[in-house]
Amino acid sequence: MTAVQKTGAPAHAAGRRSAPPPDPETGRPPTRRPRSLRPRTGRPRSGGRRTAASLTPWLFLAAPLALLVMFTYLPVADMIGYSFTDWDGVSPTSSPVGLRNYTDLVTRPARFEVFLVSGFYLAASVVQIAAALYFATVLSFSTRFRNLFKGLLFFPYLINGVAVGFVFLYFFQPDGTLDALLRVTGVEGRHLWLGDPDLANTSLAGVSVWRFMGLNMVLFLGAIQSIPPHLYEAAQLDGANRWQQFRHIIAPGIKPVISLSFILAVSGSLAVFEIPYVMTGGANGTETFVIQTVKLAFQFDKVGLASASAVVLLILILLITWVQRRLIPEERVELS
């Protein structure tokens, strides 16, 4: 009996939980919190973490998306709705006219003759891209005062388009700044740069080259700087000159950016507005499609017809962009 008690006592003691040690300062056993108040030491649920991770990007995008929808997509939707009405922009009511506005645009070829003016700006865009590519290539190499030249070439893009128009109004005045510069070089005469229909569009297109060349230069310069430097070092060891480095390293490396610049040039030449509107108001054969649309809306009070013109322009730009993307597919350039 005694042996049985001695052997059973340790088993009974092992089955019981040992009491926690008392607090060394107070000498009292610690109070135990209820199970519901104890902190959970287990791993958090993976489902909640995944939900929070999937919602986090949308929380950051909520404000930009709201502004984009409010100031871009809703106005476009309203414009499409107005294109099927005869609203004059003032009356509180309007009457639906169906496709009459679009029929009016299609049956009047004079509405689309203004696209011929866009050819001047398209040609100017080619000159602008070529000049930007040249300056970006030169400034990508070790050149003295290259940061100064970068700032000087990019500065015109920072100026407001209306201010640029007013500055060049004085530049192109008869006997103005341009005529004075030409007289210094030996070219005499008094030219109507903005009054002569044969010179007006060329002059305005030249202003666009001056203003937007800096933007393309910065795009090209950023693309050139992303090319690995060891390619230039290897080319120099092989005896390649600057032209050969441009032809075999720079041009293939920035081909996607060049394609993007041509797409922006075509769409921009179709939607020219600021410079010709400020400098000539569309007179002397300088009226563009956008100026014509603005005049329809605010001068002739035909907001419905102007909205249809804007929709047609939007469709043309999207169609031309799609054709360009099909003809020039996107390519990933890997240089190593």
Salt bridges, closest charged atoms under 4 A:
ASP104 OD1 - ARG108 NE 2.87
ASP175 OD1 - ARG183 NH1 3.59
ASP175 OD2 - ARG190 NE 3.04
ASP179 OD1 - HIS191 ND1 3.31
GLU274 OE1 - ARG211 NH1 2.77
GLU287 OE2 - LYS295 NZ 3.44
GLU330 OE1 - ARG325 NH2 3.51
GLU331 OE1 - LYS255 NZ 3.58
